[in-house]
Amino acid sequence: MIIIISGPPGSGKTTVARIVSQKLNYPLISSGDIFRSMAKEHNMTVEDFSKLAEKDYSFDKKIDERILEIMKRDENLVIDSRLAAWFAKKNGIDAFKIFLNASRDKRLERINKREKTSMQNLILREESEINRYKKIYGIDFRDLSIYDLVLDTDNLTPESIVDKIMESVNKWTK
């Protein structure tokens, strides 16, 4: 079974994906980790690397092609990715698709625990990603109609989110 967890920056998707991965003993594929490591390799902040990726779509495409290749080849995965749910849908890949969301204030608070940024940078990053996804793939990231489960994570702990996910996954597989 493939479980895809999506959401905007700071929604909790990476933390939750790690817990779900450990709980199920499934490998975790994280596009955010890949993107952040690529930014680091280029000695850039995530925001600056996002601006570069706006001009050179090859960075996004490399990450996305790799994730799609893995989804087509492997089973029993947890994927932390903004677009993997769309790739699964467009390619007929059976997956349980989850979208986590939170208010911008809560997301900024969470992001600042791992890397310092501002509300302005968060908004710029989000707009950059939304615009790139639309230009590159014709995907409206804000369209939640393809997801099997949508959760607002503002007032939820990672553990309670995982409990809700596991309950929904169990119902979905029956």
Buried (B, 14 or more C-beta within 10 A) or exposed (E): BBBBBBBBBBBBBBBBBBBBBEEBEBEBBBBBBBBBEBBEEEEBBBBEBBBEBBEEBEBBEEBBEEBBEBBEEEEEBBBBBBBBBBBBBBEEBEBBBBBBBBBBEBBBEBBEEEEEBEEEBBEBBBEBBBEBBEEBBEBEBEEEEBBBBBBBBEEBEBEEBBEBBBEBBEEEEE
